[in-house]
């Protein structure tokens, strides 16, 4: 009896259905893996943003990048395959029941081959995790070195360290490969034993046992066919699970590292009943007996008290390590005080919704970071919904509008990460970014420290104009820039030792007067700095 066209069509449809379902399964697996990986990366990145600055800076950039990308992908890959593994366990239970009913003795003998599988799995998991942990550590160190070198090419070349850096990178790659090869040797040995030797021994045992039964008339040849099929598959699901376990030990290392980050408590947490600041916020800030302690260095601030008022500029100065930047970090609520409290408009900062508070604060750092992207994209970081008119307005305030208008693309001009900008232009973009949301509080952290004297003088005037009507807090060691401040706080070893305006502090003849006299020994002549003899 031959096949007609309908039969051929039915077979073709069946084949197409099988391949279609296989393609659909692959698509669903890959899509699920991508979505899970995306979710893990989002969760990790979001949690990293909540950690303290000290915690984040203690982890090299290469490690952070590796954990957010490679570790997340590994875990996603494993999670997607948990369901098929569970199905294999069900399959194992069904096949084991049927095989045990038909031939219980031989089934138990075959099951005995799982013992070496289990022993090898435990051994490989233990040593595999050790080698994988070492490999990942070396990989992170290598990636961190690459990122560091990429951001310091000018320094490397100027000090003729190119060969040294290439050699250092080569050594790091060799270490990664050496440890990786050791791990692969363990994996290859495991696969040779579990996928070649043990299955062959299992098959030989089954055949010899059944041949004996047939020879002695205990079983017909026809009965051996289904029994061989069942017994060959009785351990197959568990073999797949154990072999899958070889990949699990790699994932376990990634999971350990991920959980180390995810279980680290955020530096600050909003309270459930945190107060959200509205348009009525004025911007009055008070430090009330604030102390802050770090585990590594002890007290950084001790019993610090002062008030910041709208329309006034308060500066904080002192020797390096006096605690100036720590005070600024507390105002940004990167950390909470160890003792005392900080209030905004009379409300404890710990009782205020952090997001609503930071929307009222503009910050200009020592070295403004310029992101890859256009002028508009860099400015809208502080206010994503800002209109072009608002952008032009703040550029006008910081005296940068003419420069942007002179660019071919205007606001769409690509800043290329700031590579083509002068230090002054970077800081002006930073100031524009800070004032775009119309903040009530303006925090300035060494905003002119990297500028030449002429640019600094121009920028100080710009800051004076944009600070009008705002609560301004300045951290600086360039004392010439804050002589007009309403109040100057002098910190020494975490303690406010002097306070007053410039004239009052000069008359005191204390630490501030000494610092100012030291700074005045540097004068600019024909664009060059020379040091005059200090008048005793």
C-alpha positions in Angstrom: 0.0 0.0 0.0 1.6 3.3 -1.1 1.5 6.8 0.3 -0.8 9.3 -1.4 -0.3 13.1 -1.4 -2.4 13.5 1.7 -0.2 11.1 3.6 2.9 13.1 2.5 1.2 16.3 3.5 0.4 14.9 6.9 3.9 13.8 7.5 5.3 17.1 6.4 2.8 18.9 8.8 3.9 16.6 11.6 7.6 17.3 11.0 7.0 21.0 10.7 5.0 20.9 14.0 7.9 19.1 15.8 10.5 21.5 14.5 8.2 24.5 15.2 7.7 23.3 18.8 11.4 22.8 19.2 12.0 26.4 17.9 9.3 27.7 20.2 10.9 26.0 23.2 14.3 27.5 22.3 12.8 30.9 21.9 11.0 30.7 25.2 14.1 29.5 27.0 16.3 32.3 25.6 13.6 34.9 26.2 13.1 33.8 29.8 16.9 33.7 30.4 17.2 37.3 29.0 14.4 38.6 31.1 15.6 36.9 34.3 19.1 38.3 33.7 17.7 41.7 33.1 15.8 41.5 36.4 18.9 40.4 38.3 21.0 43.2 36.8 18.4 45.8 37.6 18.1 44.6 41.2 21.9 44.5 41.7 22.5 47.9 40.1 19.6 49.4 42.1 21.0 48.0 45.4 24.5 49.2 44.6 23.1 52.7 44.4 21.8 52.4 47.9 25.1 51.4 49.5 27.4 53.8 51.2 30.2 55.5 49.2 32.8 53.6 51.3 31.3 50.3 50.5 31.0 51.0 46.8 34.6 52.3 46.6 35.9 49.3 48.4 34.9 47.1 45.4 37.0 47.7 42.3 35.1 48.9 39.2 36.1 45.7 37.3 34.5 43.5 40.1 31.3 45.6 40.1 31.0 45.3 36.3 31.7 41.5 36.3 29.1 40.8 39.0 26.4 42.8 37.3 27.0 41.2 33.9 28.7 37.8 34.0 27.5 36.6 37.4 23.9 37.7 36.6 24.0 35.9 33.3 25.2 32.7 34.9 22.5 32.7 37.5 19.8 33.5 34.9 21.0 30.5 32.8 20.7 28.2 35.8 17.3 29.4 36.9 15.8 28.9 33.4 16.9 25.2 33.5 15.5 24.4 37.0 12.0 23.5 35.6 13.4 21.0 33.0 15.5 19.5 35.8 12.4 19.1 37.9 10.7 17.3 35.0 13.6 15.0 34.8 13.1 14.0 38.4 9.5 13.1 37.6 10.6 11.1 34.6 13.2 9.3 36.8 10.5 8.3 39.3 8.2 6.9 36.6 10.9 4.9 34.8 12.3 3.6 38.1 8.8 2.3 39.1 8.3 0.5 35.8 11.8 -1.0 35.7 11.6 -2.1 39.4 8.3 -3.9 38.7 9.7 -5.8 35.7 13.2 -6.6 37.0 13.8 -5.4 40.6 17.2 -7.0 41.1 18.8 -5.7 37.9 17.3 -2.3 38.6 19.0 -2.1 41.9 22.3 -3.1 40.4 21.9 -0.4 37.7 21.0 2.1 40.4 24.3 1.3 42.1 26.1 3.0 39.3 24.7 6.3 40.7 27.0 6.0 43.7 30.2 6.9 41.8 28.3 9.6 40.0 27.3 11.1 43.4 30.8 10.8 44.8 32.3 12.4 41.8 29.7 15.2 41.8 30.5 16.0 45.4 34.2 16.1 44.7 33.9 18.2 41.6 31.5 20.6 43.3 34.0 21.1 46.1 37.2 21.6 44.1 35.4 23.2 41.1 34.1 26.0 43.3 37.6 26.6 44.7 39.1 26.9 41.2 36.2 28.9 39.8 36.3 31.3 42.7 40.1 31.9 42.0 39.5 32.3 38.3 36.8 34.9 38.9 39.0 36.8 41.3 41.8 36.9 38.8 39.4 37.9 36.0 38.1 40.8 38.1 41.6 41.9 38.8 42.5 41.8 35.1 39.3 43.7 34.1 39.9 46.3 36.8 43.5 46.8 35.5 42.2 47.2 32.0 39.6 49.8 33.0 42.2 51.7 35.1 44.6 51.7 32.2 41.9 52.9 29.8 41.2 55.9 31.9 44.8 56.8 32.4 46.5 56.5 29.0 48.0 59.9 29.2 49.7 59.2 32.6 50.9 55.8 31.4 52.4 57.2 28.2 53.9 60.3 29.9 55.8 58.1 32.4 56.8 55.6 29.7 54.9 52.8 31.4 53.3 51.3 28.3 55.5 48.2 28.2 55.1 47.7 31.9 51.3 47.9 31.6 51.2 45.5 28.6 53.4 43.1 30.6 51.2 43.4 33.7 48.1 42.7 31.6 49.8 39.7 30.0 50.6 38.3 33.5 47.0 38.8 34.6 45.7 37.0 31.5 48.1 34.1 32.1 46.9 33.7 35.7 43.3 33.7 34.5 44.1 31.0 31.8 46.1 28.9 34.2 43.4 28.7 36.8 40.7 28.2 34.1 42.7 25.3 32.6 42.9 23.6 36.0 39.1 23.9 36.4 38.6 22.6 32.8 40.7 19.6 33.5 38.5 18.7 36.5 35.4 19.1 34.3 36.9 17.0 31.5 37.9 14.2 33.8 34.4 14.2 35.4 32.8 14.0 32.0 35.0 11.2 30.8 34.1 9.1 33.8 30.4 10.0 34.0 29.6 10.2 30.3 31.9 7.5 28.9 33.3 5.0 31.4 30.3 4.5 33.8 27.6 4.3 31.0 29.7 1.7 29.2 30.1 -0.4 32.4 26.4 0.0 33.1 25.5 -1.2 29.6 27.9 -4.2 29.8 26.4 -5.1 33.2 22.8 -5.0 31.8 23.7 -7.1 28.8 25.6 -9.8 30.7 22.8 -10.0 33.3 20.1 -10.4 30.7 22.1 -12.8 28.5 22.5 -15.0 31.6 18.7 -14.9 32.3 18.0 -15.8 28.6 20.6 -18.7 28.6 19.1 -20.2 31.7 15.6 -19.9 30.4 14.5 -17.4 33.0 13.5 -14.9 30.3 12.7 -14.8 26.6 14.7 -12.8 24.2 11.6 -10.7 23.4 11.2 -9.7 27.0 14.8 -8.2 27.1 14.0 -5.6 24.5 11.7 -3.3 26.6 13.7 -4.1 29.7 16.9 -2.9 28.1 15.2 0.3 27.0 13.8 1.0 30.5 17.1 0.1 32.3 19.1 2.1 29.9 17.0 5.1 30.7 16.4 4.6 34.4 19.5 6.5 35.4 19.5 8.9 32.4 17.5 11.7 34.1 19.8 11.6 37.2 22.9 11.4 34.9 21.7 14.6 33.2 21.0 16.2 36.6 24.4 15.3 37.9 26.1 16.5 34.8 24.0 19.7 35.1 25.5 19.9 38.6 28.9 20.5 37.0 27.6 23.7 35.7 25.8 24.5 39.0 29.1 24.7 41.0 30.1 27.6 38.7 26.7 29.3 39.3 27.0 28.8 43.1 30.2 30.9 43.1 28.4 33.6 41.2 25.4 33.3 43.5 27.7 33.7 46.6 29.2 36.9 45.2 25.8 38.3 44.2 24.3 37.6 47.6 27.3 39.2 49.3 26.2 42.4 47.6 22.5 42.0 47.9 22.7 41.2 51.7 24.8 44.3 52.4 22.5 46.7 54.1 22.0 50.1 52.5 23.8 53.0 54.2 20.5 54.8 54.7 16.9 53.7 54.5 13.8 55.8 54.3 11.4 55.2 57.2 7.9 54.0 56.3 6.4 57.3 57.4 9.1 59.5 55.9 8.0 63.1 55.2 8.0 64.2 51.5 9.1 67.8 51.0 6.9 70.0 48.9 7.0 73.4 47.4 6.8 75.0 50.8 10.3 73.8 51.6 12.5 76.8 52.5 16.0 75.3 52.8 17.1 75.9 56.4 19.6 73.3 57.5 20.9 72.7 61.0 23.6 70.5 62.4 22.8 69.8 66.0 25.7 68.1 67.9 26.6 65.9 65.0 29.3 63.3 65.3 30.3 60.7 62.7 32.5 57.7 63.2 34.1 55.4 60.7 35.3 51.9 61.7 38.7 52.3 60.1 39.6 55.8 61.4 37.3 56.5 64.4 35.6 59.8 64.9 35.7 62.0 61.8 33.3 64.6 63.1 32.7 65.4 66.8 29.9 67.5 68.2 29.5 69.7 65.2 26.8 72.4 65.3 25.9 75.2 62.9 23.0 76.6 60.9 22.6 77.2 57.2 20.0 79.8 56.2 18.4 80.7 52.8 20.1 83.6 51.0 23.4 83.1 52.9 26.6 81.4 52.1 28.4 79.2 54.7 31.9 77.8 54.0 33.8 75.1 55.8 37.6 75.0 55.6 40.4 73.3 57.4 43.4 71.0 56.8 43.2 67.8 54.7 41.4 65.1 56.6 39.6 67.6 58.9 36.1 66.2 58.0 34.9 68.8 55.5 33.8 66.3 52.8 32.2 64.1 55.5 30.0 67.0 56.6 28.9 67.5 52.9 28.2 63.7 52.6 26.0 63.8 55.7 24.1 66.7 54.1 23.5 64.6 51.0 22.6 61.8 53.3 25.2 59.4 52.0 25.4 58.3 55.7 23.5 59.2 58.8 25.2 60.8 61.9 26.5 58.5 64.6 25.3 61.0 67.2 23.2 64.2 67.0 21.0 65.1 64.1 20.7 67.2 61.0 17.4 69.0 60.4 15.9 70.5 57.3 13.2 73.1 58.0 13.2 71.8 61.6 12.5 68.1 60.6 15.1 65.4 61.3 16.7 64.5 58.0 16.3 60.8 58.9 12.5 61.4 58.9 12.5 63.0 55.4 12.0 61.1 52.2 15.4 61.1 50.7 14.3 61.4 47.1 12.1 64.4 47.7 15.0 66.0 49.7 17.7 65.5 47.1 15.4 67.1 44.5 15.7 70.3 46.5 19.5 70.0 46.5 22.0 70.9 43.8 25.6 69.7 44.0 28.7 70.8 42.2 31.7 68.5 42.8 35.4 69.1 42.5 35.6 67.4 39.1 32.3 67.4 37.3 31.7 64.1 35.5 30.7 64.6 31.9 28.7 61.7 30.5 29.0 60.5 27.0 26.1 62.2 25.2 24.9 65.6 24.2 24.8 68.9 26.1 21.1 68.4 26.7 21.5 64.9 27.9 24.2 65.9 30.4 22.0 68.7 31.8 18.8 66.7 32.0 20.5 64.3 34.4 19.2 66.5 37.2 15.8 67.2 35.5 14.8 64.7 32.8 11.7 66.6 31.8 13.4 70.0 31.4 12.4 71.9 28.2 15.0 73.3 25.8 14.0 76.8 27.0 15.0 75.8 30.5 18.3 74.5 29.3 19.1 77.7 27.4 18.2 79.7 30.5 20.6 77.9 32.8 23.4 78.0 30.2 22.8 81.8 30.1 23.2 81.9 33.8 26.5 80.1 33.8 27.8 82.1 30.8 28.0 79.1 28.5 25.1 79.8 26.1 27.3 81.5 23.5 29.7 78.5 23.4 26.8 76.0 22.9 25.2 78.2 20.2 28.5 78.3 18.4 28.5 74.5 18.1 27.0 73.0 14.9 24.4 70.9 16.7 23.7 73.3 19.6 22.1 71.5 22.5 22.6 68.2 20.6 26.4 68.7 20.5 28.1 65.5 21.6 30.4 66.3 24.6 32.2 62.9 24.1 32.6 62.4 27.9 34.2 65.9 28.2 37.4 65.0 26.3 37.2 68.3 24.3 36.2 70.6 27.2 38.4 72.8 29.4 38.2 72.5 33.2 36.2 75.7 33.3 33.7 74.5 30.8 33.2 71.3 32.7 32.5 73.1 35.9 30.1 75.5 34.2 28.2 72.5 32.9 28.2 71.1 36.4 26.8 74.3 37.8 24.1 74.4 35.1 23.2 70.8 35.9 23.0 71.7 39.6 20.7 74.7 39.3 18.4 73.3 36.5 15.8 71.9 39.0 15.8 75.2 40.9 17.2 73.8 44.1 16.7 75.5 47.4 20.1 74.3 48.7 23.4 74.5 46.7 26.3 72.4 47.8 29.8 73.2 46.4 32.6 70.7 47.0 35.9 72.3 46.0 34.3 73.7 42.8 37.4 75.7 41.7 40.3 73.6 42.9 41.3 72.4 39.4 41.1 75.8 37.8 43.6 78.5 37.0 43.4 81.8 38.8 41.7 83.7 36.0 39.1 81.0 35.3 38.6 80.6 39.1 37.8 84.3 39.5 35.2 84.1 36.7 33.6 81.0 38.1 33.5 82.5 41.6 31.4 85.4 40.3 29.1 82.9 38.5 28.6 80.9 41.7 27.9 84.1 43.5 25.1 85.0 41.1 23.5 81.6 40.9 23.7 81.3 44.7 21.5 84.3 45.4 18.4 83.4 47.3 19.6 79.9 48.0 21.2 78.1 51.0 24.8 77.8 49.9 27.3 75.5 51.6 30.9 75.5 50.3 33.7 73.0 51.1 37.0 74.4 49.9 40.7 74.9 50.6 41.0 77.8 48.2 40.3 80.5 50.9 40.4 83.3 48.4 37.1 82.1 47.0 35.1 82.3 50.2 36.2 85.7 51.7 32.7 87.0 51.0 31.0 84.1 52.8 28.5 85.1 55.5 30.0 82.5 57.9 33.2 80.4 57.7 33.6 77.3 59.8 37.1 76.1 60.6 37.4 72.4 61.1 40.4 70.7 62.7 40.3 66.9 63.3 36.6 66.8 63.1 36.0 69.7 65.6 34.8 73.2 64.7 37.6 75.3 66.3 36.7 78.7 64.9 33.7 80.4 63.2 33.0 83.8 61.9 33.4 85.8 58.7 36.7 86.4 57.0 37.5 89.6 58.8 36.6 88.2 62.2 38.7 85.1 61.7 41.7 87.1 60.5 41.5 89.2 63.7 41.5 86.0 65.8 44.9 85.1 64.5 44.2 81.4 64.8 44.2 78.4 62.4 42.2 80.3 59.7 44.6 83.2 59.8 47.5 80.8 59.5 45.9 79.0 56.5 45.1 82.2 54.8 48.6 83.6 55.3 50.0 80.4 53.8 47.7 80.7 50.8 48.7 84.3 50.3 52.3 83.3 49.9 51.4 82.2 46.4 50.8 85.0 44.0 50.5 84.9 40.2 53.0 86.8 38.2 52.7 86.7 34.4 50.6 83.6 34.6 53.1 81.6 36.7 52.9 80.9 40.4 55.9 81.7 42.6 56.3 81.5 46.3 57.3 84.6 48.2 59.1 84.6 51.5 56.7 84.2 54.3 56.5 87.1 56.6 56.9 85.9 60.2 
